[in-house]
Amino acid sequence: MAIADRKKRAFEAREKLVIEQADELLMDRGYLGLNLDELADRVEYSKATLYHHFVSKEDLVLAVIAHHFKIRIDYFQRAASFNGNTRERMFAFGVADRLLSRKYPHGFPLVQLVRLPSIWSKCSEPRQKKYFESAGCCFELGMKVATEAKKNEDFTENALSPEQMVWGLVSLSKGAHLIAEEGIFREAGNIEGEPLQFLFENYHRFLDGAGWLPFTADWDYQETQKRIETELFHKEVASLGDL
């Protein structure tokens, strides 16, 4: 049993190294720049060893995305535990998401890319399953906070349902990241500065209109953001600067 355990640990450590190095290459050069021969040289293993872990280059990219999801789940779990009211905790998800997009700017384009049928079909079924499980976990964390908000009567009488609240925020976030990635509206609108600079403001406009209390007129969410960054993500924010 001890030998089997050692082999398993060695296998997992090798896979972790490959994923981390592949992530660096993807950040620097993108999907087309990810060369498995170069990656094999970097990790000092044969290309055949890489294929022992991943059935294809596409499967490796999905493993990198799973690595990002693991970090996302950690960030979202911190957000869900934030010491604040339910709307502040939901806002903490947005702060976490924004921080992740700054720290891993290549993450969102990778997710868009890997879901293309021509790439997705070359990924192994276990990794596809893990992808959906991880995405579902993030959504469930948001639903837990939204459901609690409704139970606590933090929604107005005519508020959207918890499901509508969460899906609305997810749609707003994904749409904003997609637009920022394309750069079209920034060019056309002559927008200066960071492309997602309006995202937090739009979160709160949506939640006000959707009926989630307390409204921005009654609460200092800029102070909430400072608390979230200080109490949950101090090291991460310090390494990147203000969001």
Sequence and secondary structure as in RCSB ss.txt:
>XXXX:A:sequence
MAIADRKKRAFEAREKLVIEQADELLMDRGYLGLNLDELADRVEYSKATLYHHFVSKEDLVLAVIAHHFKIRIDY
FQRAASFNGNTRERMFAFGVADRLLSRKYPHGFPLVQLVRLPSIWSKCSEPRQKKYFESAGCCFELGMKVATEAK
KNEDFTENALSPEQMVWGLVSLSKGAHLIAEEGIFREAGNIEGEPLQFLFENYHRFLDGAGWLPFTADWDYQETQ
KRIETELFHKEVASLGDL
>XXXX:A:secstr
 HHHHHHHHHHHHHHHHHHHHHHHHHHHHTTTT  HHHHHHHHTS HHHHHHH SSHHHHHHHHHHHHHHHHHHH
HHHHHT SS HHHHHHHHHHHHHHHHHH TTHHHHHHHHTSHHHHTTS HHHHHHHHHHHHHHHHHHHHHHHHHH
HTT B TT   HHHHHHHHHHHHHHHHHHHHH HHHHHTT  S TTTTHHHHHHHHHHHHTBSS GGGS HHHHH
HHHHHHT HHHHHHH   
